[in-house]
Amino acid sequence: MRDFSWDVFAATGNIEAYLLYRELSKRHEQQEERDVTEVVAT
C-alpha cells in the first residue's frame, strides 16, 4: 500500500496520496521499532 500511494503521488502530484504515504511510512517505522524491541527483550 505504501508503494502504491507513492506511485500515485509521483504520477499525479496528489498531496493526499503523499500524506497517506508519509502516514504509512511512519507506521511501518514504528512497527519495525516494536519488532526490534521484542527481539531484544527475549
Residue pairs with C-beta under 8 A, 6 or more apart in sequence:
1 24
2 21
2 24
2 25
2 28
5 17
5 18
5 20
5 21
5 24
6 17
6 21
8 14
8 17
9 15
9 17
9 18
9 21
